[in-house]
Amino acid sequence: MTIKLYCFGESGNAYKAALTLELAGMDWEPTFVDFFNGETRGSDYRTDINPMGEAPVMVEGDVRLTQSGVIQDYVVERTGRLGGGTDQRREILRWILWDNHKLSGQAGMTRFLMNFLPEDKRPAEVIGFMQGRLKAAYEVLDAHLGSRDWIVGDDVTIADLSCCGYLYYPEPFGFDRADWPNIDAWLDRIAALPGWKHPYDLMPRSKPEAG
């Protein structure tokens, strides 16, 4: 049975789920969510797809899952891939939660404010504050990757696929790979994995003119 992933190319959180499905070799297909025209705020979406009004949403038969980390965990359970060793499960979870709170949560909002709002509506002070918080997160991740190839253990896991979620996007949000050599090398390692695709090649885009 083909898995359906409700997603759109601009969403780093959807990318985490899509990339995990792709690298795990699962049979899946994207279903475009028209986020920028308000689909996730509509009553049909909230009633039929996700009452939280968010993407991604994964559907496989009677299984319906929301939140990227939950979808990633499901893929690990189903395939036995990308989950590290059994003794690494909590460490992987620790990094996924850190990413959601400290990295992706900040990057997603900052990127949205800087690129997807009309220029006269972009709050400079808020953007500056968020970029300061992001810098602290980059410092943590870059230092952690200074002595290792992967975030947890000796191979790629969903911890890596969570933390990289926003870092391949071309739109500016205060991240320059050249400033963070360990992150830069790690992103190259992920991109060299068989089956890796850029988010705009993996999922349909809402705004092909941006970035």
C-alpha angles and dihedrals in degrees: 000000000000114000116230118216117193102212148127130219098244093059114097090191091055088048091058090057095041094048091048091051090047098047092045089057096239124159104248142143133202121243110200118239113200094218098161092055092051103260094141090051093054124103093237093057094044092048100040106026115020127349088203089065094231142120142254105061121170122204124188112166107300092349115099118176133179132189117058096244092054091050090049091051090050091053091052090050093048098044107023088229132121093014102104120215124330090252090057098057097100093044089053090048090049091057094044090053091045090051093049092050105033108023118020094031090057097037095050094053095042092049091048093050093047100044115017102045122077108270094246091055098054110115105224096192093050091047091051091049092049092048089054090054091047091052089057090052092049089052091055094048096043092050092048091052093048093092102026142051097221134032095243125021128332101309141044116285137173087272088070093043090052097047094046093053098109101022100086096056117113097214114101119253103147101287122117114175091210090066093058110047096178092050089045093054091045091052088052090052091052092047090052092059114112108262097019115147133181112252092250090054094046101047136030115262130230097202112029090172093064116087 
